[in-house]
Amino acid sequence: MAENDVVFVGSKPVMNYVLAVVTQFHNGAKDVRIMARGQAISRAVDVAEVSRSRFLADVTVKSISISTEVLNTERGETNVSAIEIVLGK
């Protein structure tokens, strides 16, 4: 999987990320990773589901992995939840 086959989900509207996922598949990607941290996790799930159900009928969820990442902030180390959803043909 190439580095550019990753969509990092943040605070933009869901459809912005759906367009990125659909574009990756139309450009020939076999798999696309959707990654998010913290409060963007629910948005990442929405991106995967909207992409699959409305635009990419032949794509399935290959794997979902969750983890905790340690971030260094002004107040010290903070644990942040993260998710990675892999969609593939």
N, C-alpha and C positions, 0 to 999 in steps of 0.2 A: 504494500500500500504506500503510495507516494505521500510526501508531506502535504501537498496541496489538496489531498482528498480528505482534509479535516475541516469541519465547520465548528468554530468556537462560538457558543451561544452566550450572549450577554443581555443587555437591557433593551435592545431594539425590538420592534414588533415581530411577532412570530413569522409572518409572511416573508420578511426579509431573509430569514434563515432558510425557510422552505425553498425560496428561489435559489439560494446558494447550493442547497442539496440537489435540487432538480438539475441545475446547471452542471454540477459535477458529474452526474450520471449521463447527461446528454453529451458531455465531452469525453466519454469513454471510460469513466471510472467503474471498476467492478465492485468496489466497496467504498463507502463513505463513513467516516467516524464523526459523530456528533458529540462534542464535549462541552461540559458546563460545570460550574462550581457554585455552591451556595444557593442563593435564591433563584438563580437561573435554571436550576435543575428541572423544575416543573415546565418551564418554557422549552427546554430541550426535549422533553417527552412529547410535548405538543408538536414540536417541529417534526419529530420522527413519525408521529401518527398522522398528521396532516399530509406529509410527503407521501406516505404509503397509501393512505386511503383515497386521496383526491387526485394525485398526480402520477404516481409510480406504482401501478397495480402489480407489476412483476417483481417488485422489491420486497424483501423480507427482513425481519430483525434477526441478524446472525448472532449477536451477543450483546449483553448488557453487563457492565461491570461498575461497581461502586467502590469508592475509596475515601480516605481522609487525607487531606494534604495539610502540611504545616506551613503557615505563612508568617513571615516576620513583619510585624507592624510596629507602630510607634509605642504601643503598649506591651510589646513583647511578642511571644509566639502565640498564634491563634490556629485552632483546628478548623478546617473548612471541608465540608463534604463535597465530593465530586462524582460525576457520572460520565460514563463513556458508552454510547449506543452505536453499534456498528450495523449499518444497513448494507445489504448486498443483493446482487442479482442471482 
